[in-house]
Amino acid sequence: MTLDSLSRDQLDAFLAEQQQAYADLQQAGLKLDITRGKPSSDQLDLSEGLLTTPVEAHVSGGVDVRNYGGGTGLTELREIFAELLGVPVGQLLAGNNASLSMMHDSIVFAMLHGVPGGSAPWKDGPVKFLAPAPGYDRHFAICEHLGIEMIPVEMREDGPDMEAVRAHVADPAVKGIWIVPTYSNPTGAVVSEQVAAELASLETAADDFRIYWDNAYAVHDLTEEHAKSADILGLCSAAGHPDRPLMFASTSKITLAGSGVSFLAGSPDNIAWYLSHTAIRTIGPDKVNQLRHAQFLGSPQGVLDLMARHREILAPKFDTVLRILSERLGPHEVATWTTPKGGYFVSLDVVDGTASRVVQLAKEAGISLTPAGASFPYGKDPRDRNIRIAPSFPPLQELTLAMEGLATCVLLAAAEKAASA
Amino acid sequence: MTLDSLSRDQLDAFLAEQQQAYADLQQAGLKLDITRGKPSSDQLDLSEGLLTTPVEAHVSGGVDVRNYGGGTGLTELREIFAELLGVPVGQLLAGNNASLSMMHDSIVFAMLHGVPGGSAPWKDGPVKFLAPAPGYDRHFAICEHLGIEMIPVEMREDGPDMEAVRAHVADPAVKGIWIVPTYSNPTGAVVSEQVAAELASLETAADDFRIYWDNAYAVHDLTEEHAKSADILGLCSAAGHPDRPLMFASTSKITLAGSGVSFLAGSPDNIAWYLSHTAIRTIGPDKVNQLRHAQFLGSPQGVLDLMARHREILAPKFDTVLRILSERLGPHEVATWTTPKGGYFVSLDVVDGTASRVVQLAKEAGISLTPAGASFPYGKDPRDRNIRIAPSFPPLQELTLAMEGLATCVLLAAAEKAASA
């Protein structure tokens, strides 16, 4: 029974039914939050060892891990993640607790000083970034904050719309593109080998074009299947553009979200460039935290084993979200949604023009959702239809209540729109 | 027996004697390093508890310490340092492991976005900083890296030469001044209440003038005496310039140099400003490390007790440095040096025009010293006489050898100069 197929009377009845359901929802006095991709405390408990196991200080690469120094980060930990990320240890840096900071700083350094292969600091001219959308709101916030103009391009199941990308990079002001290659935020898309190869070999008007390859969910599978990330460093090198990619990753959603370790990988020239600027702001990262991580994780397999335990906690939550969407919205054809095989989000597209209304209705019923449009540059979803669902943080019971409530809001907004047509 | 008072023959004999001593020094095949103000492993051992004591995760200010969030830092730790630094908790942020990063970032934010009270981003015009010298080389490196012109002013025993400061701040391009108020790097000077009050009430041409008050050694006494830092936030507020000071501090030389916690204090507007920019680069600092610190340090008194144990290790090293300087150089009047009551350095002034020669001689004898001029903007000591001595890192026996060797080099360089006059 799709809304299109209803008679006027049937539609009025359907609307009344949804209004009643929403009134009941408001009565329930909920206070639920499915806004952000935060790990739950159950997940954080998996890394209890980081809080309780003593570490033994030692000298690594000639530096006492407790003292100043060691700007590249602890070798033992870099070795584990070099293997997982498929990059040479010498081209991988380990930092403090936020890969977002590495992304931010690498763009700030580019603005103020320029990058290898470039002829001037980016601030000396207009700077534009391609922003595959829907995408990660914090990427877009960095651009907006730094006055970098974002050009939205469609994010598809295998990566960004490459025809649009090719057209835009003919503009020399286009200096970069954001990519979450694996289990993309929020759609769960995985950039295919072919799209990655096209990005690597792209002819760009800017000599200093950069791919910001944020591999935040490299090992964050939700099923038995593992989506291997394309080897962007290798592809770019082979295409004659070794300095094009900057790869980022972190343990924020492997160990402790607020106290993990971040990683940056790139060409030898990019690594030397990044270190030359960070050396001015710090005498080295927190190597003791890196040592704790190396000891706790042990090996690449140790990381994968830990991720399997995360999956045991996360998969049932995603299943619940997908089941409720399917049961409640499926019959009415008022929405489509992604079925991610990894990552932290489900991307929901409701009836065009109703996403803001859904988020508002949910808010008034005590359910916090990410603001409508958040996954688009400048917060502007051109079709006002996308809502990002973050199932990880709330306990299963709260998540169920929130999703049932969200479904009610989606149906009411759809009915309101159909009735007013 | 000063060199001035020697006859030509006596001088030649003295020179020959020093040349022989230096030849013997080279024979010894030393490999010693007194370049940087790094804590020794004995000092780092004092914070063993940070490596071995389990911490219990909990919710602080509504945020699980393990998870994302809590941009201001952990309240429990901020309370301890608010008392030690004499600032309100609400005006104190706790960050990651390097206060240098907070200084760097706050200047980068000012360059790119401007500061409260200013009318434009600093990058839109020429920017100059007053650089009391001798001073901290990493402060100067930030300015040089960001293209901020440094104007040296003399650092005296009670702070910068205020007459020079007053003259320079008539230039609206002068946006800031570096101050290490307590046990200054490298001279050990303590900024007096009076100089602090003058800085607070200074009439500056720039509306957005900032004092970068790097209180790195606030509790780092080397004697029973404690030099209380001037209350720069209070003084500036009272003078009608609440947004003028930004105060920095850290536990790098209290707990673990590479894995401590940094602090930033300022007016409510400055704190809101700083948070508005850091919120773009991170979802919060490492609160677990902050929790470890709060648990390990316990209270302001806990910090002071720990500092007393540092003093037990450091004071004998400083005594050794001063004893050797006095015994070896005193009789010849070829040098002057500071007698710091806290901090990490002894500042040595040798015969004008010989500091570079001394550093070179020492290097060729296997003794690494901070490059001559390092404590001056652009590495240029106008009198080529200053050498920064960092006694903390080497064991006492190595320090003794290094200082005896350094004395030999100072005497030889002085004799060479006198003989060639």
Interface residues (C-beta under 8 A of the other chain):
Chain A: R36 K38 P39 S41 L44 S47 L50 L51 T52 T53 P54 V55 E56 A57 D64 V65 R66 N67 Y68 G69 G70 N96 N97 A98 L100 S101 H104 D105 V108 M111 L112 K123 R138 A141 I142 H145 L146 S252 L256 A257 G258 S259 H277 I280 R281 T282 I283 G284 P285 D286 K287 V288 N289
Chain B: R36 K38 P39 S41 L44 S47 L50 L51 T52 T53 P54 V55 E56 A57 D64 V65 R66 N67 Y68 G69 G70 N96 N97 A98 L100 S101 H104 D105 V108 M111 L112 K123 R138 A141 I142 H145 L146 S252 L256 A257 G258 S259 H277 I280 R281 T282 I283 G284 P285 D286 K287 V288 N289
